[in-house]
Amino acid sequence: LDFRSGLGNNLEIGYTSTLKNNRYTYAIGLTYNEFNAEASNYATNYSWETKYLGIINKFSDNLSNTNSEWLSGIGITAFLNIGFVTATLISGKQFINNYYYDLGIHEDFSGILLQPFVGFSTQYNVSRNLKLNLGYNFSKTYNYISDIGFNFSKKQNEQYKILARKCIAT
């Protein structure tokens, strides 16, 4: 099969707290992710559309407060981000040619996803209450039940993994 990643939305809302002289921040919140893909071969077309709701935990290191004075001189703050998301499927569809399958009833898509990530972001302070952010995260998701092995009765013949690269602009 020829696999192609699809487009999807990523929304986050939460609370951020500054730690240790504004160098580190911790954020916790809710996240909504859409992981979509397409595949095809000479006779069959496939597509997947999934929606996940979860909790994000993120630690950020303010690189502008350390040794990058050229960034703060133009009003840009740079961050190195690391964290994880735990999420569960709230809806999912698979299309094979003209047939629709509900992924929410399949055991392979049930349980909790664990999604560690690492990334880089920049922030520009437009005003005291308005900030523009642009960033890039790299992550890989693991199905908590099937990959880590808490479901001992399940035979593992197939696995799915979601590799996510996202550009964040808020």
Solvent accessible surface area in square Angstrom, and as a share of the most:
residue,aa,sasa,rsa
1,L,110,0.55
2,D,85,0.44
3,F,130,0.54
4,R,102,0.37
5,S,107,0.69
6,G,31,0.30
7,L,175,0.87
8,G,43,0.42
9,N,86,0.44
10,N,44,0.22
11,L,114,0.57
12,E,71,0.32
13,I,134,0.68
14,G,59,0.57
15,Y,145,0.55
16,T,81,0.47
17,S,34,0.22
18,T,73,0.42
19,L,78,0.39
20,K,149,0.63
21,N,138,0.71
22,N,95,0.49
23,R,84,0.31
24,Y,75,0.28
25,T,23,0.13
26,Y,54,0.20
27,A,18,0.14
28,I,73,0.37
29,G,11,0.11
30,L,98,0.49
31,T,3,0.02
32,Y,50,0.19
33,N,7,0.03
34,E,34,0.15
35,F,27,0.11
36,N,34,0.17
37,A,30,0.23
38,E,78,0.35
39,A,1,0.00
40,S,23,0.15
41,N,67,0.35
42,Y,213,0.81
43,A,67,0.52
44,T,26,0.15
45,N,96,0.49
46,Y,51,0.19
47,S,27,0.17
48,W,49,0.17
49,E,69,0.31
50,T,5,0.03
51,K,74,0.32
52,Y,3,0.01
53,L,80,0.40
54,G,7,0.07
55,I,83,0.42
56,I,9,0.05
57,N,24,0.12
58,K,49,0.21
59,F,104,0.43
60,S,10,0.06
61,D,27,0.14
62,N,15,0.08
63,L,52,0.26
64,S,11,0.07
65,N,78,0.40
66,T,55,0.32
67,N,130,0.67
68,S,18,0.12
69,E,140,0.63
70,W,178,0.62
71,L,19,0.10
72,S,64,0.42
73,G,68,0.66
74,I,108,0.55
75,G,36,0.34
76,I,50,0.26
77,T,23,0.13
78,A,1,0.01
79,F,24,0.10
80,L,87,0.43
81,N,7,0.04
82,I,106,0.54
83,G,10,0.10
84,F,83,0.34
85,V,4,0.02
86,T,45,0.26
87,A,8,0.06
88,T,56,0.33
89,L,27,0.13
90,I,90,0.45
91,S,51,0.33
92,G,4,0.04
93,K,72,0.31
94,Q,31,0.14
95,F,65,0.27
96,I,46,0.23
97,N,76,0.39
98,N,149,0.77
99,Y,153,0.58
100,Y,118,0.45
101,Y,95,0.36
102,D,54,0.28
103,L,4,0.02
104,G,47,0.46
105,I,137,0.69
106,H,81,0.36
107,E,94,0.42
108,D,55,0.29
109,F,33,0.14
110,S,46,0.30
111,G,24,0.23
112,I,76,0.38
113,L,6,0.03
114,L,51,0.25
115,Q,8,0.04
116,P,56,0.35
117,F,12,0.05
118,V,72,0.42
119,G,10,0.09
120,F,95,0.40
121,S,20,0.13
122,T,37,0.22
123,Q,32,0.14
124,Y,103,0.39
125,N,74,0.38
126,V,72,0.41
127,S,61,0.40
128,R,214,0.78
129,N,137,0.70
130,L,93,0.46
131,K,90,0.38
132,L,92,0.46
133,N,51,0.26
134,L,100,0.50
135,G,7,0.07
136,Y,105,0.40
137,N,8,0.04
138,F,83,0.35
139,S,5,0.03
140,K,75,0.32
141,T,2,0.01
142,Y,73,0.28
143,N,4,0.02
144,Y,82,0.31
145,I,46,0.24
146,S,15,0.10
147,D,40,0.21
148,I,87,0.44
149,G,31,0.30
150,F,122,0.51
151,N,44,0.23
152,F,183,0.76
153,S,103,0.67
154,K,41,0.17
155,K,170,0.72
156,Q,71,0.32
157,N,139,0.71
158,E,135,0.60
159,Q,104,0.46
160,Y,44,0.17
161,K,91,0.39
162,I,27,0.13
163,L,95,0.47
164,A,12,0.10
165,R,145,0.53
166,K,39,0.16
167,C,96,0.57
168,I,41,0.21
169,A,78,0.61
170,T,101,0.59
